[in-house]
C-alpha cells in the first residue's frame, strides 16, 4: 500500500481509491493533520489501513509518535 498527497489538478485515475484525513495530537506539544489518497491492498480492513496510515504519518512527523488520534476518516475517492 502506498499513500500520497495529491494536488487539485491530478487526474482521478492517478489518485488512490480512497481519500483519508488523520489528525494526531500530543497534549501540550502540538497537533498535526495529514491527508492524501490510498489504494488499500485486496483484503485489507479499515483497521489495517488506519494502522498503515498512522505509521506513515508518524514516520513523517516523529514528534507525534505518542500522539492521540483525534480524527480519522477514510472514504471512497469519488463524488
mmCIF file of the C-alpha atoms, coordinates in Angstrom:
data_MODEL
# 
_entry.id   MODEL 
# 
loop_
_atom_site.group_PDB 
_atom_site.id 
_atom_site.type_symbol 
_atom_site.label_atom_id 
_atom_site.label_alt_id 
_atom_site.label_comp_id 
_atom_site.label_asym_id 
_atom_site.label_entity_id 
_atom_site.label_seq_id 
_atom_site.pdbx_PDB_ins_code 
_atom_site.Cartn_x 
_atom_site.Cartn_y 
_atom_site.Cartn_z 
_atom_site.occupancy 
_atom_site.B_iso_or_equiv 
_atom_site.pdbx_formal_charge 
_atom_site.auth_seq_id 
_atom_site.auth_comp_id 
_atom_site.auth_asym_id 
_atom_site.auth_atom_id 
_atom_site.pdbx_PDB_model_num 
ATOM 1  C CA . UNK A 1 1  ? 0.000   0.000  0.000   1.00 0.00 ? 1  UNK A CA 1 
ATOM 2  C CA . UNK A 1 2  ? 1.210   3.461  -0.755  1.00 0.00 ? 2  UNK A CA 1 
ATOM 3  C CA . UNK A 1 3  ? -0.121  6.770  0.393   1.00 0.00 ? 3  UNK A CA 1 
ATOM 4  C CA . UNK A 1 4  ? 0.261   10.021 -1.390  1.00 0.00 ? 4  UNK A CA 1 
ATOM 5  C CA . UNK A 1 5  ? -0.885  13.582 -1.111  1.00 0.00 ? 5  UNK A CA 1 
ATOM 6  C CA . UNK A 1 6  ? -2.451  14.709 -4.344  1.00 0.00 ? 6  UNK A CA 1 
ATOM 7  C CA . UNK A 1 7  ? -2.874  18.085 -5.973  1.00 0.00 ? 7  UNK A CA 1 
ATOM 8  C CA . UNK A 1 8  ? -6.207  19.512 -7.055  1.00 0.00 ? 8  UNK A CA 1 
ATOM 9  C CA . UNK A 1 9  ? -5.365  19.044 -10.749 1.00 0.00 ? 9  UNK A CA 1 
ATOM 10 C CA . UNK A 1 10 ? -4.317  15.385 -10.505 1.00 0.00 ? 10 UNK A CA 1 
ATOM 11 C CA . UNK A 1 11 ? -6.499  13.084 -12.578 1.00 0.00 ? 11 UNK A CA 1 
ATOM 12 C CA . UNK A 1 12 ? -8.795  10.692 -10.742 1.00 0.00 ? 12 UNK A CA 1 
ATOM 13 C CA . UNK A 1 13 ? -7.028  7.721  -12.334 1.00 0.00 ? 13 UNK A CA 1 
ATOM 14 C CA . UNK A 1 14 ? -3.711  8.821  -10.799 1.00 0.00 ? 14 UNK A CA 1 
ATOM 15 C CA . UNK A 1 15 ? -5.227  9.074  -7.318  1.00 0.00 ? 15 UNK A CA 1 
ATOM 16 C CA . UNK A 1 16 ? -5.895  6.262  -4.890  1.00 0.00 ? 16 UNK A CA 1 
ATOM 17 C CA . UNK A 1 17 ? -9.248  4.555  -4.470  1.00 0.00 ? 17 UNK A CA 1 
ATOM 18 C CA . UNK A 1 18 ? -9.804  6.207  -1.064  1.00 0.00 ? 18 UNK A CA 1 
ATOM 19 C CA . UNK A 1 19 ? -9.233  9.677  0.393   1.00 0.00 ? 19 UNK A CA 1 
ATOM 20 C CA . UNK A 1 20 ? -8.061  9.944  4.011   1.00 0.00 ? 20 UNK A CA 1 
ATOM 21 C CA . UNK A 1 21 ? -7.538  12.578 6.715   1.00 0.00 ? 21 UNK A CA 1 
ATOM 22 C CA . UNK A 1 22 ? -5.782  11.824 10.009  1.00 0.00 ? 22 UNK A CA 1 
ATOM 23 C CA . UNK A 1 23 ? -5.223  14.225 12.916  1.00 0.00 ? 23 UNK A CA 1 
ATOM 24 C CA . UNK A 1 24 ? -2.901  13.424 15.823  1.00 0.00 ? 24 UNK A CA 1 
ATOM 25 C CA . UNK A 1 25 ? -2.443  15.464 18.998  1.00 0.00 ? 25 UNK A CA 1 
ATOM 26 C CA . UNK A 1 26 ? 0.213   15.262 21.676  1.00 0.00 ? 26 UNK A CA 1 
ATOM 27 C CA . UNK A 1 27 ? -1.192  17.228 24.639  1.00 0.00 ? 27 UNK A CA 1 
ATOM 28 C CA . UNK A 1 28 ? 0.941   20.261 25.344  1.00 0.00 ? 28 UNK A CA 1 
ATOM 29 C CA . UNK A 1 29 ? 3.241   19.547 22.395  1.00 0.00 ? 29 UNK A CA 1 
ATOM 30 C CA . UNK A 1 30 ? 1.192   20.088 19.258  1.00 0.00 ? 30 UNK A CA 1 
ATOM 31 C CA . UNK A 1 31 ? -1.110  18.676 16.661  1.00 0.00 ? 31 UNK A CA 1 
ATOM 32 C CA . UNK A 1 32 ? -0.774  17.608 13.032  1.00 0.00 ? 32 UNK A CA 1 
ATOM 33 C CA . UNK A 1 33 ? -3.264  16.827 10.284  1.00 0.00 ? 33 UNK A CA 1 
ATOM 34 C CA . UNK A 1 34 ? -2.255  14.843 7.217   1.00 0.00 ? 34 UNK A CA 1 
ATOM 35 C CA . UNK A 1 35 ? -4.285  13.830 4.191   1.00 0.00 ? 35 UNK A CA 1 
ATOM 36 C CA . UNK A 1 36 ? -3.966  12.047 0.893   1.00 0.00 ? 36 UNK A CA 1 
ATOM 37 C CA . UNK A 1 37 ? -5.211  9.177  -1.188  1.00 0.00 ? 37 UNK A CA 1 
ATOM 38 C CA . UNK A 1 38 ? -4.520  5.491  -0.841  1.00 0.00 ? 38 UNK A CA 1 
ATOM 39 C CA . UNK A 1 39 ? -5.440  2.225  -2.530  1.00 0.00 ? 39 UNK A CA 1 
ATOM 40 C CA . UNK A 1 40 ? -5.537  -0.474 0.154   1.00 0.00 ? 40 UNK A CA 1 
ATOM 41 C CA . UNK A 1 41 ? -4.429  -3.946 -0.922  1.00 0.00 ? 41 UNK A CA 1 
ATOM 42 C CA . UNK A 1 42 ? -7.090  -6.577 -1.611  1.00 0.00 ? 42 UNK A CA 1 
ATOM 43 C CA . UNK A 1 43 ? -8.483  -7.955 1.629   1.00 0.00 ? 43 UNK A CA 1 
ATOM 44 C CA . UNK A 1 44 ? -7.288  -5.056 3.796   1.00 0.00 ? 44 UNK A CA 1 
ATOM 45 C CA . UNK A 1 45 ? -9.623  -3.916 6.547   1.00 0.00 ? 45 UNK A CA 1 
ATOM 46 C CA . UNK A 1 46 ? -10.334 -0.365 7.665   1.00 0.00 ? 46 UNK A CA 1 
ATOM 47 C CA . UNK A 1 47 ? -8.225  -1.068 10.760  1.00 0.00 ? 47 UNK A CA 1 
ATOM 48 C CA . UNK A 1 48 ? -5.303  -2.356 8.655   1.00 0.00 ? 48 UNK A CA 1 
ATOM 49 C CA . UNK A 1 49 ? -5.430  0.812  6.580   1.00 0.00 ? 49 UNK A CA 1 
ATOM 50 C CA . UNK A 1 50 ? -5.685  3.044  9.659   1.00 0.00 ? 50 UNK A CA 1 
ATOM 51 C CA . UNK A 1 51 ? -2.600  1.408  11.202  1.00 0.00 ? 51 UNK A CA 1 
ATOM 52 C CA . UNK A 1 52 ? -0.586  1.791  7.993   1.00 0.00 ? 52 UNK A CA 1 
ATOM 53 C CA . UNK A 1 53 ? -1.606  5.433  7.615   1.00 0.00 ? 53 UNK A CA 1 
ATOM 54 C CA . UNK A 1 54 ? -0.836  6.087  11.283  1.00 0.00 ? 54 UNK A CA 1 
ATOM 55 C CA . UNK A 1 55 ? 2.635   4.595  10.785  1.00 0.00 ? 55 UNK A CA 1 
ATOM 56 C CA . UNK A 1 56 ? 3.091   6.767  7.675   1.00 0.00 ? 56 UNK A CA 1 
ATOM 57 C CA . UNK A 1 57 ? 2.046   9.980  9.461   1.00 0.00 ? 57 UNK A CA 1 
ATOM 58 C CA . UNK A 1 58 ? 4.333   9.232  12.429  1.00 0.00 ? 58 UNK A CA 1 
ATOM 59 C CA . UNK A 1 59 ? 7.247   8.483  10.086  1.00 0.00 ? 59 UNK A CA 1 
ATOM 60 C CA . UNK A 1 60 ? 6.717   11.923 8.531   1.00 0.00 ? 60 UNK A CA 1 
ATOM 61 C CA . UNK A 1 61 ? 6.219   13.586 11.970  1.00 0.00 ? 61 UNK A CA 1 
ATOM 62 C CA . UNK A 1 62 ? 8.241   11.622 14.563  1.00 0.00 ? 62 UNK A CA 1 
ATOM 63 C CA . UNK A 1 63 ? 7.259   14.015 17.364  1.00 0.00 ? 63 UNK A CA 1 
ATOM 64 C CA . UNK A 1 64 ? 3.717   12.602 17.009  1.00 0.00 ? 64 UNK A CA 1 
ATOM 65 C CA . UNK A 1 65 ? 4.755   9.042  17.893  1.00 0.00 ? 65 UNK A CA 1 
ATOM 66 C CA . UNK A 1 66 ? 2.913   9.253  21.222  1.00 0.00 ? 66 UNK A CA 1 
ATOM 67 C CA . UNK A 1 67 ? 0.020   11.239 19.768  1.00 0.00 ? 67 UNK A CA 1 
ATOM 68 C CA . UNK A 1 68 ? -3.640  10.532 20.262  1.00 0.00 ? 68 UNK A CA 1 
ATOM 69 C CA . UNK A 1 69 ? -5.808  10.177 17.186  1.00 0.00 ? 69 UNK A CA 1 
ATOM 70 C CA . UNK A 1 70 ? -8.451  12.898 17.399  1.00 0.00 ? 70 UNK A CA 1 
ATOM 71 C CA . UNK A 1 71 ? -9.816  12.488 13.868  1.00 0.00 ? 71 UNK A CA 1 
ATOM 72 C CA . UNK A 1 72 ? -9.680  9.840  11.152  1.00 0.00 ? 72 UNK A CA 1 
ATOM 73 C CA . UNK A 1 73 ? -11.707 9.387  8.017   1.00 0.00 ? 73 UNK A CA 1 
ATOM 74 C CA . UNK A 1 74 ? -11.286 7.000  5.107   1.00 0.00 ? 74 UNK A CA 1 
ATOM 75 C CA . UNK A 1 75 ? -13.822 7.377  2.326   1.00 0.00 ? 75 UNK A CA 1 
ATOM 76 C CA . UNK A 1 76 ? -14.140 6.179  -1.260  1.00 0.00 ? 76 UNK A CA 1 
ATOM 77 C CA . UNK A 1 77 ? -12.463 8.753  -3.504  1.00 0.00 ? 77 UNK A CA 1 
ATOM 78 C CA . UNK A 1 78 ? -15.465 9.573  -5.669  1.00 0.00 ? 78 UNK A CA 1 
ATOM 79 C CA . UNK A 1 79 ? -18.351 12.008 -5.713  1.00 0.00 ? 79 UNK A CA 1 
# 
